[in-house]
Amino acid sequence: MRWLILWVLSAVSVLADGEKAGQFDYYVLSLSWSPNWCETTGDARGEDQCNPRHDYGWILHGLWPQYQYGWPSYCRTSETPPSRRMTAEMADIQGSSGLAWHQWKKHGTCSGLSAQNYFDLSREAYDSVVRPEVFRRLDRTVQLPARVVEEAFLKANPNLERDMLTVTCNGRYIAEVRICLSNSLKPVPCGRDVVRDCRTEDALLHAIR
């Protein structure tokens, strides 16, 4: 019985430590349509991100280290956690410093980078993708097939191919566009577990506030 207890405690300890930082195959850049998130979640919480003064459209949800199948999270790292200044400086593209902190804790720790370098790389990845201008002009809620969002991103980014991105939904709401990038931020095909194409024909896209 004693050896069994010791084995269980050891297993729990290993799981709590998380995966080793810096060991992954590629990144997933996740872009969230802020007006839809506010409609489904943020407004009820009174989130500052949803204040019209921000004029948010596609924001950076996160840059996620990914395996060919599955992903690491909450990794063991010797890097110092980000300062409040670092996370606050990400709010212009992530909507809030709280999201920046959470993304570092869950995903950034797995990158093998320092917090500042991870945030710098996240911003570089965000800037490397053209968000289609048509969405910036959205002044009313529309219903559309989710594939139209994918087509708009493909047209605005000729370096992307269809197997390099996916559009996800939360119920009938367009939720995210996820784009797969190499460690050097070049577009690459997504793993099969990443591709979750939304098939909704009347998906909702709320207007920018």
N, C-alpha and C positions, 0 to 999 in steps of 0.2 A: 504493500500500500504506500509506503514511504517513497519508493522510487516513482510510483505513478503520480503522486502529488508534486514531486520535484519536476517531473517531465511536463506536467500541465503548466506549472509556474514558469518554466523555461519557455514553453511555446507561447504563452501569453506575452512574455517579455519581448520575444522576437517580433510578434505581431505589432506590439505597441511602438517599437522602434521605427517601423515603416521601411520602405525600400531604400537602397543605397542611392545617394544623389548622383546625378550625372550619367546614369545608365538608362538610355532610352533610344528609340529609333528615329522619331521625328516629332514635330510639333503640330498641334491643332490650334489654329487661331479662331477664337469664337467671338463673333460679333452679334450683339443683342440689339433688337429694335426697341429702344427705350420707351416710346409711347405705348407699345403693347405691354411691356413689363409694368409700367405705371398703372395701366388699366386693370391688369389682373392681380397685381401685388403691391406695387409701390404706393398708390394712392391711399389704400387702406392703412398703410403704415405711416403715412404722413412724411414720406421720404423727400428730402430736399431735391433729390435728382429729378423729381417730377414737377418742380416749379417751372412754369413757362419761361422764366428769365434765362434758363440754361439753353433752351433751343436744341435739345439733344435729339439725334436721329440714331444712326448705327453707332453704338458705343462698344468699347472693348470689354467683353466679359472676361476673357483671359487668354493666356498663351500656355497651352497644356502639353508637357512632355507626354509622349505616347509610345507604347510598344506596338509592334505589328499586330498584336492582339492584346487588348487591355491597356492599362495605364498605371503608372506609379502615383502615389499620393502620400502626403505627410511624411516626406523622406527624412532620413537622418542626415543632418548637415552640420558642419562646424561654422557655417556662415552666421554672422550677426543679423538678427532680425532688423527689418527696416525701421527707420526713425519715423516719427509723425510727419516730419517735413517731406520725406520721400513719398509716403502714401498720399499726402495732401496734394503733392505735385502731379499725381496720376489722375486726380478727380476730373480734369478737363476732358479726358477721353474714357474714363471708367465710370463716371457718374458720382462716385463717392470714394473717400479715402478708406472707408470700411471694406468696400469690395476689393480695393487694391491690397489691403492687409490680408483678407481671406485668401485671395489668389496666391499671394506669396506663401502663406502657411500651407495651403493644400497642394499647390502646383510648383511654385517658384523654388521651394526647397528641393525639388527633384531635378532641377535644371543643372545643378552643379555650379551655378553662378552666384556671385554676391547679390544681395538684394538690389543694389543700385544697378548692377549690370543686367539683372533680370528685368527690371523695369525699363531700362534703356532699350533692351532687345524687344520687349513687348511693344514699346512705342514705335520702334523701327518696323516691326511686323505690321502693326496697325496702319502705319503710313504707307506701307508697300502695296496695300490693296486699295484700289479705287472704289469708293462707295458711289454707286450710280446716282447721278444728279437728279434723276427723275424722282427719287424718294425725298430729296430735299424740298421739292416743290409740292409735296403732298399737303393739301390744305383741307382735306376732309377724309373721313374714314371710308375705305374702299374694300370691296370683296373681290378676290381674284384667285385664280389657281396658284398654288404655292410654287409651281414650276416657273411662273413668270418672274418671280424674284431671282431664281437661279439663272434664268436666261439673261436678266438684266446684269447680273454680276459677270457672267461669261462675256457679254458684249463689251462691258467696261474694262475688262481685264483679259486681253487677248492671249496672255501667257498662261491662263487657266484652261484646263480641260475638264470635261464633265465629271471625271472620276476623282477630281481634286477638291471638290467641295460638295456640301450637302446643306439642305435647308430643313430645319426642324420646326415643328409646331407644338404649341401648348393648347390642346383642345383645337379650337378653330382659329386661334391666334398664331400668326407667324411669330416664332420665338427667336431663332438664331440662324445665322449663316456661318458654317464652320468650314474653314479652308485649311488644307494640309500643307505644311511647309517643312523643308529639310532643316537641319541644324543651322545652315547658313541662310535660311529663309527663302529658299527657292521652292516654287510649287512642286509638290510630289503627289502621286496617287494616295488616296486615303485607304487605310485598312478597312476590311469588311465590317468590323464592329463599329466603325465611325459613321458609315453611310446609313443614315436614317431618313431618307428623303420623305418629306411630307407629301402625301398624295391628295390633300384636301383641295377640292375644286372651288370652294367659296371661302377661302381663308381670309381672315380679317387683318387689315393693316391700318392702325389708327394714325391720324395725322400728327405731324410735329406740332407741339403746342406753342 
